[in-house]
Amino acid sequence: MIASRPKQWIKRTLGLLLALALLAGIGFYLRPVSYLDAWTYLHEDLSGIESRSVQVAGNRVHFLPRVRPTVRWSFWSTASVPTGALA
């Protein structure tokens, strides 16, 4: 009886993870742009970029200033390089 409890816990955990992955997949299928927008906003926030706009001669101008020093990062690499080293 004791040996079956860890198996039940593992099955429940895997079932929950599978259900969450399925829900995320359905959400991405139904609203892919929302997921891509969220990824973009997260990337901007982590990179120290803010979205701002100003009025210039009656026209709205949108720009993305850096508000703090940042470190370049990539999803695929763990190495970080200071921004000035690549510019």
Secondary structure as GFF3:
##gff-version 3
##sequence-region A 1 87
A	DSSP	alpha_helix	4	30	.	.	.	ID=ss1
A	DSSP	alpha_helix	32	47	.	.	.	ID=ss2
A	DSSP	beta_strand	52	56	.	.	.	ID=ss3
A	DSSP	beta_strand	59	63	.	.	.	ID=ss4
A	DSSP	beta_strand	71	72	.	.	.	ID=ss5
A	DSSP	beta_strand	81	82	.	.	.	ID=ss6
A	DSSP	alpha_helix	83	86	.	.	.	ID=ss7
###
